[in-house]
Amino acid sequence: MGESKKINELDRASTGFLSPSDSCKAMMDDMIARNENGTLKTHHWEAIKAQYGRS
């Protein structure tokens, strides 16, 4: 395969990573809205590790 053909294939493949999917955008919009409303729940990493015995 020629070098320019490889570059074109990589260029085509990379365009899918330029922006997040619609489902990802919806999830992030929901998280931003919950954060602004004060309803977003967060957990400390240490508490999660302790919950699963990974302290």
mmCIF file as gemmi writes it, N, C-alpha and C atoms, coordinates in Angstrom:
data_model
loop_
_atom_site.group_PDB
_atom_site.id
_atom_site.type_symbol
_atom_site.label_atom_id
_atom_site.label_alt_id
_atom_site.label_comp_id
_atom_site.label_asym_id
_atom_site.label_entity_id
_atom_site.label_seq_id
_atom_site.pdbx_PDB_ins_code
_atom_site.Cartn_x
_atom_site.Cartn_y
_atom_site.Cartn_z
_atom_site.occupancy
_atom_site.B_iso_or_equiv
_atom_site.pdbx_formal_charge
_atom_site.auth_seq_id
_atom_site.auth_asym_id
_atom_site.pdbx_PDB_model_num
ATOM 1 N N . MET Axp A 1 ? 0.861 -1.186 0 1 0 ? 1 A 1
ATOM 2 C CA . MET Axp A 1 ? 0 0 0 1 0 ? 1 A 1
ATOM 3 C C . MET Axp A 1 ? 0.891 1.227 0 1 0 ? 1 A 1
ATOM 4 N N . GLY Axp A 2 ? 0.552 2.175 -0.843 1 0 ? 2 A 1
ATOM 5 C CA . GLY Axp A 2 ? 1.354 3.386 -0.946 1 0 ? 2 A 1
ATOM 6 C C . GLY Axp A 2 ? 1.209 4.273 0.277 1 0 ? 2 A 1
ATOM 7 N N . GLU Axp A 3 ? 2.214 5.088 0.493 1 0 ? 3 A 1
ATOM 8 C CA . GLU Axp A 3 ? 2.244 5.973 1.672 1 0 ? 3 A 1
ATOM 9 C C . GLU Axp A 3 ? 1.055 6.94 1.683 1 0 ? 3 A 1
ATOM 10 N N . SER Axp A 4 ? 0.728 7.512 0.536 1 0 ? 4 A 1
ATOM 11 C CA . SER Axp A 4 ? -0.377 8.475 0.496 1 0 ? 4 A 1
ATOM 12 C C . SER Axp A 4 ? -1.72 7.783 0.754 1 0 ? 4 A 1
ATOM 13 N N . LYS Axp A 5 ? -1.851 6.533 0.321 1 0 ? 5 A 1
ATOM 14 C CA . LYS Axp A 5 ? -3.085 5.785 0.567 1 0 ? 5 A 1
ATOM 15 C C . LYS Axp A 5 ? -3.248 5.518 2.067 1 0 ? 5 A 1
ATOM 16 N N . LYS Axp A 6 ? -2.146 5.187 2.743 1 0 ? 6 A 1
ATOM 17 C CA . LYS Axp A 6 ? -2.178 4.965 4.189 1 0 ? 6 A 1
ATOM 18 C C . LYS Axp A 6 ? -2.606 6.246 4.905 1 0 ? 6 A 1
ATOM 19 N N . ILE Axp A 7 ? -2.055 7.366 4.482 1 0 ? 7 A 1
ATOM 20 C CA . ILE Axp A 7 ? -2.379 8.649 5.094 1 0 ? 7 A 1
ATOM 21 C C . ILE Axp A 7 ? -3.855 8.971 4.888 1 0 ? 7 A 1
ATOM 22 N N . ASN Axp A 8 ? -4.37 8.726 3.68 1 0 ? 8 A 1
ATOM 23 C CA . ASN Axp A 8 ? -5.783 8.981 3.408 1 0 ? 8 A 1
ATOM 24 C C . ASN Axp A 8 ? -6.681 8.111 4.27 1 0 ? 8 A 1
ATOM 25 N N . GLU Axp A 9 ? -6.323 6.842 4.462 1 0 ? 9 A 1
ATOM 26 C CA . GLU Axp A 9 ? -7.12 5.952 5.298 1 0 ? 9 A 1
ATOM 27 C C . GLU Axp A 9 ? -7.097 6.404 6.753 1 0 ? 9 A 1
ATOM 28 N N . LEU Axp A 10 ? -5.936 6.819 7.229 1 0 ? 10 A 1
ATOM 29 C CA . LEU Axp A 10 ? -5.836 7.324 8.601 1 0 ? 10 A 1
ATOM 30 C C . LEU Axp A 10 ? -6.647 8.6 8.77 1 0 ? 10 A 1
ATOM 31 N N . ASP Axp A 11 ? -6.589 9.454 7.765 1 0 ? 11 A 1
ATOM 32 C CA . ASP Axp A 11 ? -7.346 10.702 7.811 1 0 ? 11 A 1
ATOM 33 C C . ASP Axp A 11 ? -8.84 10.421 7.88 1 0 ? 11 A 1
ATOM 34 N N . ARG Axp A 12 ? -9.304 9.492 7.069 1 0 ? 12 A 1
ATOM 35 C CA . ARG Axp A 12 ? -10.722 9.122 7.07 1 0 ? 12 A 1
ATOM 36 C C . ARG Axp A 12 ? -11.124 8.516 8.412 1 0 ? 12 A 1
ATOM 37 N N . ALA Axp A 13 ? -10.293 7.633 8.955 1 0 ? 13 A 1
ATOM 38 C CA . ALA Axp A 13 ? -10.597 6.985 10.233 1 0 ? 13 A 1
ATOM 39 C C . ALA Axp A 13 ? -10.609 7.993 11.378 1 0 ? 13 A 1
ATOM 40 N N . SER Axp A 14 ? -9.738 8.979 11.317 1 0 ? 14 A 1
ATOM 41 C CA . SER Axp A 14 ? -9.629 9.94 12.424 1 0 ? 14 A 1
ATOM 42 C C . SER Axp A 14 ? -10.798 10.918 12.483 1 0 ? 14 A 1
ATOM 43 N N . THR Axp A 15 ? -11.508 11.104 11.379 1 0 ? 15 A 1
ATOM 44 C CA . THR Axp A 15 ? -12.616 12.061 11.398 1 0 ? 15 A 1
ATOM 45 C C . THR Axp A 15 ? -13.722 11.632 12.356 1 0 ? 15 A 1
ATOM 46 N N . GLY Axp A 16 ? -13.817 10.355 12.662 1 0 ? 16 A 1
ATOM 47 C CA . GLY Axp A 16 ? -14.807 9.873 13.614 1 0 ? 16 A 1
ATOM 48 C C . GLY Axp A 16 ? -14.514 10.289 15.043 1 0 ? 16 A 1
ATOM 49 N N . PHE Axp A 17 ? -13.3 10.715 15.309 1 0 ? 17 A 1
ATOM 50 C CA . PHE Axp A 17 ? -12.905 11.095 16.656 1 0 ? 17 A 1
ATOM 51 C C . PHE Axp A 17 ? -12.884 12.61 16.871 1 0 ? 17 A 1
ATOM 52 N N . LEU Axp A 18 ? -13.313 13.371 15.874 1 0 ? 18 A 1
ATOM 53 C CA . LEU Axp A 18 ? -13.25 14.827 15.977 1 0 ? 18 A 1
ATOM 54 C C . LEU Axp A 18 ? -14.244 15.392 16.975 1 0 ? 18 A 1
ATOM 55 N N . SER Axp A 19 ? -15.394 14.767 17.118 1 0 ? 19 A 1
ATOM 56 C CA . SER Axp A 19 ? -16.386 15.268 18.062 1 0 ? 19 A 1
ATOM 57 C C . SER Axp A 19 ? -17.073 14.082 18.731 1 0 ? 19 A 1
ATOM 58 N N . PRO Axp A 20 ? -17.559 14.282 19.95 1 0 ? 20 A 1
ATOM 59 C CA . PRO Axp A 20 ? -18.214 13.178 20.668 1 0 ? 20 A 1
ATOM 60 C C . PRO Axp A 20 ? -19.547 12.802 20.017 1 0 ? 20 A 1
ATOM 61 N N . SER Axp A 21 ? -19.99 11.592 20.287 1 0 ? 21 A 1
ATOM 62 C CA . SER Axp A 21 ? -21.263 11.123 19.732 1 0 ? 21 A 1
ATOM 63 C C . SER Axp A 21 ? -22.43 11.882 20.364 1 0 ? 21 A 1
ATOM 64 N N . ASP Axp A 22 ? -23.588 11.775 19.737 1 0 ? 22 A 1
ATOM 65 C CA . ASP Axp A 22 ? -24.785 12.441 20.269 1 0 ? 22 A 1
ATOM 66 C C . ASP Axp A 22 ? -25.137 11.925 21.659 1 0 ? 22 A 1
ATOM 67 N N . SER Axp A 23 ? -24.968 10.619 21.888 1 0 ? 23 A 1
ATOM 68 C CA . SER Axp A 23 ? -25.286 10.074 23.214 1 0 ? 23 A 1
ATOM 69 C C . SER Axp A 23 ? -24.316 10.601 24.271 1 0 ? 23 A 1
ATOM 70 N N . CYS Axp A 24 ? -23.049 10.769 23.895 1 0 ? 24 A 1
ATOM 71 C CA . CYS Axp A 24 ? -22.061 11.324 24.828 1 0 ? 24 A 1
ATOM 72 C C . CYS Axp A 24 ? -22.384 12.786 25.127 1 0 ? 24 A 1
ATOM 73 N N . LYS Axp A 25 ? -22.772 13.539 24.106 1 0 ? 25 A 1
ATOM 74 C CA . LYS Axp A 25 ? -23.141 14.94 24.308 1 0 ? 25 A 1
ATOM 75 C C . LYS Axp A 25 ? -24.351 15.053 25.233 1 0 ? 25 A 1
ATOM 76 N N . ALA Axp A 26 ? -25.349 14.176 25.05 1 0 ? 26 A 1
ATOM 77 C CA . ALA Axp A 26 ? -26.549 14.197 25.891 1 0 ? 26 A 1
ATOM 78 C C . ALA Axp A 26 ? -26.196 13.879 27.336 1 0 ? 26 A 1
ATOM 79 N N . MET Axp A 27 ? -25.295 12.895 27.542 1 0 ? 27 A 1
ATOM 80 C CA . MET Axp A 27 ? -24.882 12.534 28.89 1 0 ? 27 A 1
ATOM 81 C C . MET Axp A 27 ? -24.164 13.705 29.566 1 0 ? 27 A 1
ATOM 82 N N . MET Axp A 28 ? -23.27 14.343 28.84 1 0 ? 28 A 1
ATOM 83 C CA . MET Axp A 28 ? -22.532 15.464 29.416 1 0 ? 28 A 1
ATOM 84 C C . MET Axp A 28 ? -23.449 16.648 29.694 1 0 ? 28 A 1
ATOM 85 N N . ASP Axp A 29 ? -24.4 16.935 28.794 1 0 ? 29 A 1
ATOM 86 C CA . ASP Axp A 29 ? -25.362 18.01 29.035 1 0 ? 29 A 1
ATOM 87 C C . ASP Axp A 29 ? -26.166 17.731 30.295 1 0 ? 29 A 1
ATOM 88 N N . ASP Axp A 30 ? -26.559 16.46 30.49 1 0 ? 30 A 1
ATOM 89 C CA . ASP Axp A 30 ? -27.309 16.08 31.682 1 0 ? 30 A 1
ATOM 90 C C . ASP Axp A 30 ? -26.459 16.279 32.942 1 0 ? 30 A 1
ATOM 91 N N . MET Axp A 31 ? -25.197 15.886 32.888 1 0 ? 31 A 1
ATOM 92 C CA . MET Axp A 31 ? -24.318 16.04 34.047 1 0 ? 31 A 1
ATOM 93 C C . MET Axp A 31 ? -24.079 17.517 34.361 1 0 ? 31 A 1
ATOM 94 N N . ILE Axp A 32 ? -23.901 18.332 33.337 1 0 ? 32 A 1
ATOM 95 C CA . ILE Axp A 32 ? -23.715 19.773 33.549 1 0 ? 32 A 1
ATOM 96 C C . ILE Axp A 32 ? -24.957 20.377 34.186 1 0 ? 32 A 1
ATOM 97 N N . ALA Axp A 33 ? -26.133 19.992 33.68 1 0 ? 33 A 1
ATOM 98 C CA . ALA Axp A 33 ? -27.386 20.509 34.239 1 0 ? 33 A 1
ATOM 99 C C . ALA Axp A 33 ? -27.543 20.089 35.692 1 0 ? 33 A 1
ATOM 100 N N . ARG Axp A 34 ? -27.244 18.823 36.012 1 0 ? 34 A 1
ATOM 101 C CA . ARG Axp A 34 ? -27.35 18.367 37.407 1 0 ? 34 A 1
ATOM 102 C C . ARG Axp A 34 ? -26.347 19.085 38.295 1 0 ? 34 A 1
ATOM 103 N N . ASN Axp A 35 ? -25.157 19.359 37.779 1 0 ? 35 A 1
ATOM 104 C CA . ASN Axp A 35 ? -24.169 20.092 38.564 1 0 ? 35 A 1
ATOM 105 C C . ASN Axp A 35 ? -24.657 21.514 38.842 1 0 ? 35 A 1
ATOM 106 N N . GLU Axp A 36 ? -25.218 22.161 37.83 1 0 ? 36 A 1
ATOM 107 C CA . GLU Axp A 36 ? -25.723 23.525 38.005 1 0 ? 36 A 1
ATOM 108 C C . GLU Axp A 36 ? -26.909 23.574 38.955 1 0 ? 36 A 1
ATOM 109 N N . ASN Axp A 37 ? -27.725 22.501 38.964 1 0 ? 37 A 1
ATOM 110 C CA . ASN Axp A 37 ? -28.889 22.443 39.85 1 0 ? 37 A 1
ATOM 111 C C . ASN Axp A 37 ? -28.549 21.949 41.249 1 0 ? 37 A 1
ATOM 112 N N . GLY Axp A 38 ? -27.318 21.508 41.448 1 0 ? 38 A 1
ATOM 113 C CA . GLY Axp A 38 ? -26.909 20.99 42.752 1 0 ? 38 A 1
ATOM 114 C C . GLY Axp A 38 ? -27.381 19.573 43.016 1 0 ? 38 A 1
ATOM 115 N N . THR Axp A 39 ? -27.75 18.832 41.973 1 0 ? 39 A 1
ATOM 116 C CA . THR Axp A 39 ? -28.24 17.467 42.159 1 0 ? 39 A 1
ATOM 117 C C . THR Axp A 39 ? -27.26 16.404 41.67 1 0 ? 39 A 1
ATOM 118 N N . LEU Axp A 40 ? -26.081 16.812 41.228 1 0 ? 40 A 1
ATOM 119 C CA . LEU Axp A 40 ? -25.078 15.856 40.766 1 0 ? 40 A 1
ATOM 120 C C . LEU Axp A 40 ? -24.432 15.197 41.969 1 0 ? 40 A 1
ATOM 121 N N . LYS Axp A 41 ? -24.431 13.874 41.989 1 0 ? 41 A 1
ATOM 122 C CA . LYS Axp A 41 ? -23.815 13.13 43.09 1 0 ? 41 A 1
ATOM 123 C C . LYS Axp A 41 ? -22.408 12.711 42.67 1 0 ? 41 A 1
ATOM 124 N N . THR Axp A 42 ? -21.453 12.978 43.506 1 0 ? 42 A 1
ATOM 125 C CA . THR Axp A 42 ? -20.075 12.566 43.253 1 0 ? 42 A 1
ATOM 126 C C . THR Axp A 42 ? -19.599 11.724 44.423 1 0 ? 42 A 1
ATOM 127 N N . HIS Axp A 43 ? -18.581 10.928 44.179 1 0 ? 43 A 1
ATOM 128 C CA . HIS Axp A 43 ? -18.043 10.039 45.203 1 0 ? 43 A 1
ATOM 129 C C . HIS Axp A 43 ? -16.524 10.182 45.228 1 0 ? 43 A 1
ATOM 130 N N . HIS Axp A 44 ? -15.955 10.133 46.416 1 0 ? 44 A 1
ATOM 131 C CA . HIS Axp A 44 ? -14.496 10.2 46.553 1 0 ? 44 A 1
ATOM 132 C C . HIS Axp A 44 ? -13.895 8.867 46.116 1 0 ? 44 A 1
ATOM 133 N N . TRP Axp A 45 ? -12.785 8.945 45.441 1 0 ? 45 A 1
ATOM 134 C CA . TRP Axp A 45 ? -12.099 7.758 44.941 1 0 ? 45 A 1
ATOM 135 C C . TRP Axp A 45 ? -11.754 6.802 46.078 1 0 ? 45 A 1
ATOM 136 N N . GLU Axp A 46 ? -11.328 7.323 47.207 1 0 ? 46 A 1
ATOM 137 C CA . GLU Axp A 46 ? -10.969 6.47 48.343 1 0 ? 46 A 1
ATOM 138 C C . GLU Axp A 46 ? -12.185 5.687 48.845 1 0 ? 46 A 1
ATOM 139 N N . ALA Axp A 47 ? -13.365 6.305 48.86 1 0 ? 47 A 1
ATOM 140 C CA . ALA Axp A 47 ? -14.584 5.62 49.301 1 0 ? 47 A 1
ATOM 141 C C . ALA Axp A 47 ? -14.954 4.5 48.333 1 0 ? 47 A 1
ATOM 142 N N . ILE Axp A 48 ? -14.78 4.723 47.056 1 0 ? 48 A 1
ATOM 143 C CA . ILE Axp A 48 ? -15.072 3.68 46.06 1 0 ? 48 A 1
ATOM 144 C C . ILE Axp A 48 ? -14.116 2.506 46.229 1 0 ? 48 A 1
ATOM 145 N N . LYS Axp A 49 ? -12.835 2.803 46.392 1 0 ? 49 A 1
ATOM 146 C CA . LYS Axp A 49 ? -11.851 1.723 46.583 1 0 ? 49 A 1
ATOM 147 C C . LYS Axp A 49 ? -12.159 0.935 47.853 1 0 ? 49 A 1
ATOM 148 N N . ALA Axp A 50 ? -12.521 1.631 48.942 1 0 ? 50 A 1
ATOM 149 C CA . ALA Axp A 50 ? -12.836 0.944 50.198 1 0 ? 50 A 1
ATOM 150 C C . ALA Axp A 50 ? -14.076 0.064 50.044 1 0 ? 50 A 1
ATOM 151 N N . GLN Axp A 51 ? -15.047 0.519 49.288 1 0 ? 51 A 1
ATOM 152 C CA . GLN Axp A 51 ? -16.278 -0.237 49.078 1 0 ? 51 A 1
ATOM 153 C C . GLN Axp A 51 ? -15.979 -1.583 48.43 1 0 ? 51 A 1
ATOM 154 N N . TYR Axp A 52 ? -14.984 -1.618 47.565 1 0 ? 52 A 1
ATOM 155 C CA . TYR Axp A 52 ? -14.648 -2.837 46.851 1 0 ? 52 A 1
ATOM 156 C C . TYR Axp A 52 ? -13.38 -3.518 47.377 1 0 ? 52 A 1
ATOM 157 N N . GLY Axp A 53 ? -12.963 -3.126 48.572 1 0 ? 53 A 1
ATOM 158 C CA . GLY Axp A 53 ? -11.817 -3.768 49.206 1 0 ? 53 A 1
ATOM 159 C C . GLY Axp A 53 ? -10.498 -3.54 48.5 1 0 ? 53 A 1
ATOM 160 N N . ARG Axp A 54 ? -10.327 -2.363 47.914 1 0 ? 54 A 1
ATOM 161 C CA . ARG Axp A 54 ? -9.097 -2.056 47.165 1 0 ? 54 A 1
ATOM 162 C C . ARG Axp A 54 ? -8.289 -0.949 47.826 1 0 ? 54 A 1
ATOM 163 N N . SER Axp A 55 ? -8.449 -0.782 49.11 1 0 ? 55 A 1
ATOM 164 C CA . SER Axp A 55 ? -7.789 0.326 49.814 1 0 ? 55 A 1
ATOM 165 C C . SER Axp A 55 ? -6.312 0.325 49.683 1 0 ? 55 A 1
